[in-house]
């Protein structure tokens, strides 16, 4: 699943491409299960609501993409497992997983632009809401702090406030917004913290270290345009390159770079955790 660095890469790609442009056409190419329209729009369709509006700004909150449009509405996109925005030539034949296509009118001397939302697993969502309703929605109103904005002291306080397994906490979007399995496993590996350790039992020193590693890894991955282990790519269709830096995630059985022993993959909660049972001790 795309996590903070991958979503940030998509946001930057879209921002450079379509900010200031006007939506000239929206075409739904597949059944509309991926689309949610606020009841505030009455019977107007997704296409009709967006057509003619100008892109004001594109931002990220956690793993959510927020495309603000003229007329005080927002197109809120979540990529979930395999959602992608792709800038393509209009002549490229439709793929069966292209769910929606967008055309953006020319901007000065540039020609029009064509972007498709493609989603193989179809868990991704495109939602449209008036701005005044947006932050009341589940999935946005309950988001925790941004991992690149929270200070080290705030992070320690957050972890010590309520004791729970650190891996589960890092994946919980209401605890911290933007991490998923990749960056949770990697930052715990770097910090030598066992994924089952209880947050309340981890020392302040270790948590400061973890905070530093989370920010370091996220920044490094954004610079590498994210991690491509499955279908993820940027808006330009190019994969990220952070997968070559991974030390624990998806490397079960391979030797740990620190101790040489085999890395473990274990189901913790409902998710797989990748870690070194020798360097990351449970107690
Ligand atoms: Zn090790």
Boltz pocket constraint, residues with backbone or C-beta under 6 A from the ligand:
constraints:
  - pocket:
      binder: B
      contacts: [[A, 256], [A, 257], [A, 258], [A, 259], [A, 260], [A, 261], [A, 276], [A, 277], [A, 278], [A, 279], [A, 280]]
      max_distance: 6.0
